[in-house]
Amino acid sequence: MYLDVYPTPSAAAHAAAAEIAQLLAAAVATRGTSTIALSGGNTPGPMVRQLANLPVPWENVHLFQVDERAVPSDDPARNWTQLLPLANLVPRAHRHPMPVEVDDADTSYAKELAEVTGRPVVLDVVHLGLGADGHTASLVPDDPAIDDVGQAVSWVNIYGGHRRLSLTLPVLTRARHQVWLVAGADKAAALKGMTQDRSLSPAARAASGASATVFADVAAAPTDQT
């Protein structure tokens, strides 16, 4: 795991966007297509907007989600809404929002992933964030979905007021590249646990053994990394 520290959240977001653009372009050059799954939350917005302005062969990119809240499609809490700057750049057939309106969304989305990426599911790039409690994607501490190693996608119990759908740890760890974006002093303890303290948090487990780069602002970074 690599940790890159930047003076501001904006600088970290721009660096993460540049890394993702490079990885997607390289995947297209190698295999003719590329796949990415992006997380929700408050932090990624600037990264997504910056990424939409970078030279990526979007016509060859499949856009998936890491997680989604089970809310109506027009609800502002829906993660897919903040991905529209990118979704509008890829062909309609390459847009893969999580179908959280249906009870079998876990199995249907797993099938959709496999049809594009193969079995087992291997994504080129997975973007991840970090919660102050050590969660990533919508894999939160003590939820049974953390140990759902036999499925690619799992429902998560109500967290933050919403039931959620999330990619599982095996899919996250098999990704060819993980790009993490972490900002804010409230994330500092969780990031230190993930990068230095052998934490057993969902985030630490997701990053374990993966090709991961963490883009963090100085407020979130461990003090010996600033």
C-alpha positions, -999 to +999 in steps of 0.1 A: +000+000+000+012+035-009+002+066+010+005+100-008-002+131+013-014+164-001-019+198+015-056+201+008-086+178+001-088+194-034-052+185-042-057+149-030-089+146-051-071+159-083-042+135-078-066+106-073-085+116-105-052+117-124-042+083-112-076+068-121-074+083-156-040+068-162-051+034-150-082+033-172-063+044-202-036+018-196-063-009-193-079+001-226-045+001-243-038-034-230-072-051-233-094-028-254-117-021-225-116-011-189-138-013-158-142+010-127-164+009-096-168+041-077-178+046-041-204+071-027-201+095+002-193+132+005-156+131-003-155+119-040-174+147-057-144+169-066-125+138-078-154+127-100-158+162-116-120+164-122-120+129-137-147+139-162-124+165-176-094+142-181-085+125-214-099+090-208-112+068-237-147+068-221-163+049-250-143+019-238-150+022-201-177+003-181-189+023-150-200+003-119-208+012-083-190+001-052-221+008-030-255+024-031-283+034-007-316+017-011-335+049-019-356+059-050-337+069-081-347+106-077-336+107-040-306+131-035-291+104-012-286+081-042-249+077-049-254+073-087-265+109-089-230+121-081-215+098-108-236+114-136-207+135-149-190+102-157-220+082-167-229+108-193-195+102-209-198+064-214-221+045-238-255+037-223-247+000-223-216+007-202-236+023-174-242+000-145-261+016-116-270-007-087-306-018-090-314-012-054-352-009-061-355-047-062-349-073-035-327-095-056-303-066-065-274-085-049-277-115-073-287-095-103-258-070-099-233-098-093-245-114-126-241-081-144-206-077-131-196-112-141-210-107-176-186-078-181-156-088-161-157-126-160-158-150-131-144-144-106-152-107-109-120-087-115-123-049-119-095-027-133-100+001-108-119+003-075-122+037-059-127+035-021-132+059+008-128+056+045-152+062+073-142+074+108-154+040+121-131+021+097-158+012+072-152+013+034-177+008+006-208+001+027-190-026+047-194-014+082-180-030+114-199-060+127-222-063+097-226-099+084-218-086+049-181-083+059-178-120+060-199-127+029-170-142+009-191-164-014-209-135-031-197-106-052-225-083-039-243-082-006-270-063+011-259-044+043-282-038+072-294-002+079-265+021+084-268+059+085-305+056+081-304+035+049-302-001+039-273-005+015-259-026-013-222-032-015-195-050-033-179-076-010-144-079+002-133-106-023-143-083-052-125-053-036-093-072-029-092-088-064-093-055-082-062-048-102-059-014-086-074+003-056-075+041-054-084+055-020-094+091-013-093+101+023-098+136+037-105+152+071-091+149+106-120+127+116-105+100+094-070+102+109-073+074+135-090+051+110-063+057+084-035+052+109-051+019+119-054+009+082-019+018+072+002+012+104-016-005+132-027-039+117-063-029+122-090-055+115-114-028+103-133-034+071-111-009+054-079-026+065-092-059+054-102-045+020-067-030+014-049-061+026-029-077-002-043-054-028-024-030-051-036+001-032-027+038-033-042+061-007-045+098-016-050+117+017-050+153+027-026+164+055-054+164+081-062+127+076-026+116+073-007+099+102+016+125+118+048+107+108+036+109+072+031+147+070 
